[in-house]
Amino acid sequence: MTHVGGEWFEISRPPYAPVDRRWETALAERLPPDPAHAFGSFENTLCGIELPGIGPSDYLWLPEHLNACGACREAAVVIDERWPRELRDDHARISIAKRLAK
């Protein structure tokens, strides 16, 4: 994901967030509450369920809960492992505007 804005229309990546603070619980009329799925994007869960109107709820999806979808948990771990370790703190944002200024 890329954020655009700030001074000089800075383009930067969002800060790292651990698995238990990154996704909201998915919510849809035809999606049963158990197991709890993580909302991915564009009407999909992290495990690949696609339903019209699926979206994020107001609540975080917690992978350690007993009712958390195992396939969503596996996908979350894979995604988390892709984030470089050296870019996991708040000061590790990459700014294209700052790179161009050099």
C-alpha positions as CSV (number, residue, x, y, z in Angstrom):
1,M,0.0,0.0,0.0
2,T,1.2,3.5,-0.8
3,H,0.3,6.7,0.9
4,V,0.3,10.0,-1.1
5,G,0.2,13.3,0.6
6,G,2.1,15.5,3.1
7,E,4.6,18.1,2.1
8,W,5.5,18.0,-1.6
9,F,3.0,15.1,-2.2
10,E,5.3,12.7,-0.4
11,I,4.8,9.1,-1.4
12,S,5.7,6.6,1.3
13,R,4.8,3.1,2.5
14,P,2.7,2.9,5.7
15,P,4.4,1.9,8.9
16,Y,4.6,-1.8,9.8
17,A,1.8,-3.2,12.0
18,P,2.0,-6.6,13.7
19,V,-0.4,-9.3,12.5
20,D,-2.8,-8.7,15.4
21,R,-3.1,-5.0,14.6
22,R,-3.2,-5.1,10.9
23,W,-6.6,-6.4,9.8
24,E,-10.2,-5.8,10.8
25,T,-12.7,-8.7,11.2
26,A,-14.6,-9.2,7.9
27,L,-18.3,-8.5,8.0
28,A,-21.0,-9.5,5.5
29,E,-24.7,-10.5,5.5
30,R,-24.0,-14.1,4.3
31,L,-20.7,-14.5,6.2
32,P,-21.2,-16.6,9.4
33,P,-19.5,-15.1,12.5
34,D,-17.7,-18.3,13.3
35,P,-14.9,-18.7,12.3
36,A,-13.9,-15.1,12.3
37,H,-12.3,-14.0,9.0
38,A,-9.9,-11.2,8.4
39,F,-11.0,-8.6,5.8
40,G,-8.5,-8.6,3.0
41,S,-9.7,-6.1,0.4
42,F,-12.3,-5.6,-2.3
43,E,-15.0,-7.8,-0.9
44,N,-12.6,-10.6,0.0
45,T,-11.3,-12.2,3.2
46,L,-7.6,-13.0,3.6
47,C,-8.4,-16.7,3.0
48,G,-10.1,-15.9,-0.3
49,I,-13.9,-15.9,0.5
50,E,-15.6,-13.4,-1.9
51,L,-19.0,-12.1,-1.1
52,P,-20.9,-9.0,-2.4
53,G,-20.8,-6.3,0.3
54,I,-18.1,-7.9,2.4
55,G,-16.2,-5.2,4.2
56,P,-14.2,-4.5,7.4
57,S,-16.0,-4.3,10.8
58,D,-15.1,-1.8,13.5
59,Y,-13.1,-4.5,15.3
60,L,-9.6,-5.9,14.8
61,W,-9.3,-9.5,13.7
62,L,-7.2,-11.3,16.3
63,P,-5.4,-14.4,14.9
64,E,-4.8,-15.8,18.4
65,H,-8.5,-16.1,19.2
66,L,-9.9,-19.6,19.2
67,N,-12.5,-18.8,16.5
68,A,-10.1,-17.1,14.1
69,C,-10.1,-18.7,10.7
70,G,-7.0,-20.9,10.3
71,A,-6.6,-20.1,6.6
72,C,-6.8,-16.3,7.3
73,R,-4.1,-16.9,10.0
74,E,-1.8,-18.7,7.6
75,A,-2.2,-15.9,4.9
76,A,-1.5,-13.2,7.6
77,V,1.7,-15.0,8.6
78,V,2.8,-15.2,5.0
79,I,2.1,-11.6,4.4
80,D,3.9,-10.6,7.6
81,E,7.0,-12.6,6.7
82,R,7.3,-10.6,3.4
83,W,7.8,-7.3,5.3
84,P,11.5,-6.7,5.6
85,R,12.7,-6.9,9.3
86,E,14.7,-3.6,8.8
87,L,11.6,-1.8,7.8
88,R,9.5,-2.7,10.8
89,D,9.8,0.5,12.9
90,D,8.1,3.8,12.7
91,H,11.2,5.5,11.3
92,A,11.5,3.1,8.3
93,R,9.2,4.9,5.9
94,I,10.5,5.3,2.4
95,S,9.9,8.7,0.8
96,I,10.3,9.1,-2.9
97,A,10.2,12.8,-2.6
98,K,13.3,12.7,-0.3
99,R,15.1,10.3,-2.7
100,L,14.5,12.7,-5.6
101,A,15.9,15.6,-3.7
102,K,19.4,14.1,-3.4
